[in-house]
Amino acid sequence: MRCARCRNSRTEGCRSRPYTAYLLRIASNLARDRWRAGPARPVATGDVPDRAAPGPGPDSLVIADDRREALLAALDRLTPDHRAVLRLRILEGRATREVAALTHRSEPAVRQLQVRALAALRAALGEQIRSATVDS
């Protein structure tokens, strides 16, 4: 490759040789980069679902597990009467009349015991949350 200046001059030497070497080095580097990159790898899109799977994700499962552990720990701090009333009324869904018959109490006493048990549970959970934030 001769430059226009070399064609017009009668001298043997060409002053554009560094420019030619520069262009050849660029071409060489581009060819090396293409070689190192290798062939284009196909991306398998058939295995990737369009949407996330229905249901809770892993973070939701961990949070639910932490809440369950906190609730069980708070329930362990309650008195046996409070635990029994909460289990019968809330977890098993029994009527006040049934719980009163099972615990040998009156219906108003069962309702009052439930209110106190929920307040004690709320206080126990609050203490647990406060202690968890202080420890962190």
Buried (B, 14 or more C-beta within 10 A) or exposed (E): EEBEEBEEEEEEEBEBEEEEEEEEEEEEEEEEEEEEEEEEEEEEEEEEEEEEEEEEEEEEEEEEEEEEEBBEEBBEBBEEEBBBBBBBBEEEEBEBEBBBEEBEBEBEBBBEBBEBBBEBBEEBBEEBEEEEEEEE
